[in-house]
Every structure is written in C-alpha cells, then in structure tokens.
Amino acid sequence: MSSIFSLKDKNVLITGGYGYLGKAICEGLQAEGAKVWVLGRSKEKFEQAFQNTSQVFFEALDISDTQSIKTAFANVHRETTRIDVLINNAFYSQGQNPETMTDDDWATGVDGSLNSVYRCIREIIPYFKKQGHGKIINVSSMYGLVSPDFEVYANNRFLNPPHYGAAKAGVLQMTRYFACYLGKENILVNAVTPGAFPSKEVQKNEDFINDLSAKTPLGRIGKPEELQGAFVFLASDASSYMTGQNIVIDGGWTAW
C-alpha cells in the first residue's frame, strides 16, 4: 500500500511554504519523494526554513500580483516540464475589529484569502489541461465552516476578523466549483481545512491557548506535522478518485 502514497518524481508547488504550517507540509511532501517548489516573496525566509534540505526549491511569487503568478509558474514549468500539484496555502490580511474595519481592510482580507486562490487556480489551469492531469489543493480554515467562539477571544487583545472566515468559506465553494468544472479534464480539486493550529507567536499567550484547547474535543491545539498526512494523501495516487472534497483536521472543533 505504501506505493500509492509515494510522491516520487512528482513536482509540487506550494504558496507560502516557508510559514509555520507551510514548512511542515513541505517536509511531509518531501519525505515521500516529492520535489517541492516553495512560492513566496522572501527568499531569506525560505533559506532560514529549509537550510540543507534537498528536493525543496524556491521561486519568487507574490499572490497579489497576476503577472508574478504567471512568471513563477512559467519558470517552474520551464525547469521541470511538468507540474503535478498546486497547493494554495498563502494568504495575507489586514484589519481585525468588525466594527472599525475599513473598506480597504475588508477588501485586502478578502483579496488575500480568496481572490489570490482564484488567481493561482486560473493561471495553473492551462498547464494542467495541456498535460492532461493535475491536482489542486486549497487550504481553508475551521472558520470557513463555523463562526469563531468569541468567548475564547474575550480576554485577549485580538479577534479573528470577519473577512477571514467569509473568504475561507468562499475557498471551499470555489473548491467544489472547480472540481466540477475541471473534472472531465482529469484535474482534481480538493481542500484541507485546519483548525486550532496557532502560530508560535500566538502560543506565547498561555491563557488564550488554554481557552482554545478547552474548546477542542481533543483538549489541545494541533501540531503542524499532523497536517502532513492529508496533503500527502491528496497529492498522491491514493486520492485518484476524489475531487470536490474537504478534509477537516481540527481536533474535533467543528464536531461540537
């Protein structure tokens, strides 16, 4: 059975692959034999994250800029001649408070979490159509499925912003849309929805982490490496008859 999960000789592109969760995802893919192309704005952050790591490469890309996406995809394809998987992981945001958020805050948040995913999907389609296959894995959030529990945030200085969940819900709908639109082209589109994976910086707030853990049926926050299995599965031949689906990895958060 192990062979159907193998990613040997597969070329995987991931946006935002040097971040807290992205790095773990890349390491899981690389461990199964994939050549991983990390697409992002900072080569310095990439080099810090992947020192002395083989089979992981960098290509400059700004998900807010269509031309940057076109150039990055073309550069990778020119070098590899085939792209097997695109993982839309990166996002950017602006603003938090739903009562004081400006129009620009809202637009930037939606652009960074939803429009950017659309841009990347649109630009990868010609490559996948020409080669007759491809896989797209979109990263959503538990807040694309349920509202934040504001009691968890009550004693802290930050909020989960309203545009984040709205955009991530849009990512799930876009996953279903493109799965149906591209199915006959042998292009599979699925999503992974993480929950309760706060960054190392957020974890410094012990009270918040305790509240977050208490809200989760497993009683703890997630470890980045616990996302690896889902991405390996969706990137591999093990998921060859799966499209339009969403794998939720949230410690049971959305099961309450």
C-alpha positions as CSV (number, residue, x, y, z in Angstrom):
1,M,0.0,0.0,0.0
2,S,2.9,2.4,0.7
3,S,3.5,2.8,-3.1
4,I,0.1,4.6,-3.7
5,F,1.2,7.3,-1.3
6,S,4.5,7.8,-2.9
7,L,5.3,11.2,-4.4
8,K,8.5,10.2,-6.1
9,D,9.1,12.3,-9.2
10,K,6.1,14.5,-8.6
11,N,6.6,18.2,-8.8
12,V,4.5,20.1,-6.1
13,L,4.1,23.8,-6.0
14,I,3.0,25.4,-2.7
15,T,2.4,29.1,-2.0
16,G,3.6,30.3,1.4
17,G,5.5,27.1,2.0
18,Y,8.0,28.6,4.5
19,G,5.5,29.6,7.2
20,Y,4.6,27.8,10.4
21,L,2.2,25.3,8.8
22,G,3.6,25.5,5.3
23,K,7.0,24.3,6.3
24,A,5.6,21.2,7.9
25,I,3.5,20.5,4.8
26,C,6.6,20.8,2.6
27,E,8.6,18.5,4.9
28,G,5.9,15.8,4.7
29,L,5.7,16.0,0.9
30,Q,9.5,16.0,0.5
31,A,9.7,12.9,2.8
32,E,7.5,11.0,0.4
33,G,9.8,11.8,-2.5
34,A,8.2,15.0,-4.0
35,K,10.2,17.8,-5.5
36,V,8.7,20.8,-3.7
37,W,8.7,24.3,-5.1
38,V,8.0,26.9,-2.4
39,L,6.5,30.0,-3.9
40,G,6.8,33.2,-1.9
41,R,8.1,36.7,-1.6
42,S,11.0,36.2,0.7
43,K,14.0,34.0,-0.3
44,E,15.6,34.9,3.0
45,K,12.7,33.3,5.0
46,F,12.8,30.3,2.7
47,E,16.5,29.8,3.3
48,Q,16.0,30.1,7.0
49,A,13.3,27.5,7.0
50,F,15.0,25.0,4.7
51,Q,18.6,25.1,5.4
52,N,20.4,22.0,4.0
53,T,17.1,20.5,2.8
54,S,17.2,18.6,-0.5
55,Q,14.4,18.5,-3.0
56,V,12.9,21.8,-1.8
57,F,13.3,24.8,-4.1
58,F,12.4,28.5,-4.1
59,E,10.6,30.5,-6.8
60,A,9.7,34.2,-6.2
61,L,5.9,34.8,-6.3
62,D,3.5,37.4,-5.0
63,I,0.0,36.1,-4.8
64,S,-1.5,39.6,-5.0
65,D,0.0,40.1,-8.5
66,T,-1.2,38.1,-11.5
67,Q,1.9,38.7,-13.6
68,S,4.0,37.5,-10.7
69,I,2.0,34.3,-10.6
70,K,2.3,33.8,-14.4
71,T,6.0,34.3,-14.3
72,A,6.6,31.9,-11.4
73,F,4.5,29.1,-12.9
74,A,6.3,29.6,-16.3
75,N,9.7,29.5,-14.6
76,V,9.0,26.3,-12.7
77,H,7.4,24.6,-15.7
78,R,10.4,25.6,-17.9
79,E,12.7,23.8,-15.4
80,T,10.6,20.8,-14.6
81,T,8.5,20.4,-17.9
82,R,5.6,19.1,-15.7
83,I,3.7,20.4,-12.7
84,D,1.7,17.8,-10.8
85,V,0.2,19.5,-7.8
86,L,-0.6,23.1,-6.8
87,I,-1.2,23.8,-3.1
88,N,-2.8,27.2,-2.4
89,N,-1.6,27.9,1.2
90,A,-0.5,31.5,1.3
91,F,-2.7,34.4,2.4
92,Y,-2.5,37.9,3.7
93,S,-4.8,40.0,5.7
94,Q,-5.5,43.5,7.2
95,G,-7.7,44.7,10.0
96,Q,-9.5,42.8,12.8
97,N,-12.3,44.5,14.5
98,P,-15.6,44.1,12.7
99,E,-16.9,47.5,14.0
100,T,-14.0,49.6,12.9
101,M,-12.7,47.7,9.9
102,T,-12.4,50.0,6.8
103,D,-13.5,49.2,3.3
104,D,-9.8,48.8,2.4
105,D,-9.2,46.4,5.3
106,W,-12.1,44.3,4.2
107,A,-11.1,44.2,0.5
108,T,-7.5,43.4,1.4
109,G,-8.5,40.5,3.6
110,V,-10.8,39.0,1.0
111,D,-8.2,39.5,-1.7
112,G,-5.5,37.8,0.4
113,S,-7.6,34.8,1.4
114,L,-9.9,34.2,-1.6
115,N,-9.1,36.2,-4.7
116,S,-5.4,35.2,-4.5
117,V,-6.5,31.5,-4.6
118,Y,-8.6,32.1,-7.7
119,R,-5.7,33.8,-9.4
120,C,-3.5,30.9,-8.8
121,I,-6.1,28.4,-9.9
122,R,-6.8,30.3,-13.1
123,E,-3.1,30.5,-14.0
124,I,-2.4,26.8,-13.4
125,I,-5.3,25.5,-15.5
126,P,-3.6,25.8,-18.9
127,Y,-0.6,23.7,-17.7
128,F,-2.8,21.0,-16.3
129,K,-5.1,20.9,-19.3
130,K,-2.1,20.6,-21.7
131,Q,-0.6,17.7,-19.8
132,G,-3.9,16.0,-19.2
133,H,-3.8,15.9,-15.4
134,G,-3.2,17.9,-12.3
135,K,-4.2,18.3,-8.7
136,I,-5.1,21.5,-6.8
137,I,-5.3,21.5,-3.0
138,N,-6.8,24.6,-1.4
139,V,-6.2,25.4,2.3
140,S,-9.3,26.7,4.1
141,S,-9.9,27.1,7.8
142,M,-12.3,25.8,10.5
143,Y,-13.6,29.4,10.5
144,G,-14.8,28.8,6.9
145,L,-17.1,26.2,8.4
146,V,-18.2,27.7,11.8
147,S,-18.1,31.1,13.5
148,P,-15.3,31.9,16.0
149,D,-16.4,31.3,19.6
150,F,-15.9,34.9,20.8
151,E,-15.7,33.7,24.4
152,V,-12.3,32.3,23.5
153,Y,-11.2,35.7,22.4
154,A,-12.9,37.7,25.2
155,N,-9.9,38.1,27.5
156,N,-7.4,38.7,24.7
157,R,-6.4,41.7,22.6
158,F,-7.2,40.3,19.2
159,L,-10.1,38.9,17.2
160,N,-10.4,36.6,14.3
161,P,-11.5,39.1,11.6
162,P,-14.9,38.7,9.8
163,H,-13.4,38.7,6.3
164,Y,-11.1,35.7,7.1
165,G,-13.9,33.2,7.7
166,A,-16.0,34.6,4.9
167,A,-13.1,34.2,2.4
168,K,-12.2,30.8,3.7
169,A,-15.9,29.7,3.2
170,G,-15.5,31.0,-0.3
171,V,-12.4,28.9,-0.8
172,L,-14.5,25.8,0.0
173,Q,-17.2,26.8,-2.5
174,M,-14.5,27.5,-5.1
175,T,-13.0,24.1,-4.5
176,R,-16.4,22.5,-5.3
177,Y,-16.9,24.7,-8.3
178,F,-13.6,24.0,-9.9
179,A,-13.8,20.3,-9.1
180,C,-16.9,20.1,-11.2
181,Y,-15.7,22.5,-13.9
182,L,-12.3,20.7,-14.4
183,G,-13.3,17.1,-13.6
184,K,-13.5,15.9,-17.2
185,E,-10.0,17.4,-17.8
186,N,-8.7,14.9,-15.1
187,I,-7.9,17.8,-12.8
188,L,-8.8,17.1,-9.2
189,V,-9.6,19.9,-6.8
190,N,-9.8,19.3,-3.0
191,A,-9.4,21.2,0.2
192,V,-7.8,20.8,3.6
193,T,-9.3,22.7,6.5
194,P,-7.1,23.0,9.5
195,G,-8.3,24.2,12.9
196,A,-6.6,25.2,16.1
197,F,-3.0,25.5,14.8
198,P,-2.0,28.8,16.3
199,S,1.5,30.2,15.4
200,K,4.4,30.1,17.8
201,E,3.9,33.8,18.4
202,V,0.3,33.3,19.4
203,Q,1.2,30.3,21.6
204,K,3.1,32.8,23.9
205,N,-0.4,33.8,25.1
206,E,-0.9,30.9,27.5
207,D,-4.4,32.0,28.6
208,F,-5.6,32.0,25.0
209,I,-4.1,28.6,24.3
210,N,-5.7,27.2,27.3
211,D,-9.1,28.6,26.2
212,L,-8.5,27.3,22.7
213,S,-7.6,23.9,23.9
214,A,-10.7,23.7,26.1
215,K,-12.9,24.4,23.1
216,T,-11.4,21.4,21.2
217,P,-12.7,17.9,21.9
218,L,-9.1,16.5,21.9
219,G,-8.2,19.1,24.6
220,R,-5.2,20.5,22.8
221,I,-4.0,22.5,19.9
222,G,-2.7,20.9,16.7
223,K,0.9,20.1,15.9
224,P,2.0,21.3,12.4
225,E,3.2,17.8,11.4
226,E,-0.4,16.5,12.0
227,L,-1.3,18.1,8.7
228,Q,1.2,16.2,6.6
229,G,-0.9,13.0,6.1
230,A,-3.8,14.8,4.5
231,F,-1.6,16.7,2.0
232,V,0.4,13.6,1.1
233,F,-2.9,11.7,0.6
234,L,-4.4,14.4,-1.7
235,A,-1.2,14.9,-3.7
236,S,-0.6,11.1,-4.2
237,D,-2.4,8.5,-6.4
238,A,-4.2,7.3,-3.2
239,S,-6.8,10.0,-3.9
240,S,-7.2,9.4,-7.6
241,Y,-11.0,9.2,-7.5
242,M,-11.5,12.1,-5.0
243,T,-12.5,15.6,-6.0
244,G,-14.6,18.4,-4.7
245,Q,-14.0,17.2,-1.1
246,N,-12.7,18.8,2.1
247,I,-10.6,17.1,4.8
248,V,-11.1,18.7,8.2
249,I,-8.2,18.5,10.6
250,D,-9.4,20.4,13.7
251,G,-9.2,18.1,16.7
252,G,-12.9,17.8,16.5
253,W,-13.6,21.6,16.8
254,T,-16.4,21.6,14.2
255,A,-18.0,18.4,15.6
256,W,-19.4,20.0,18.7
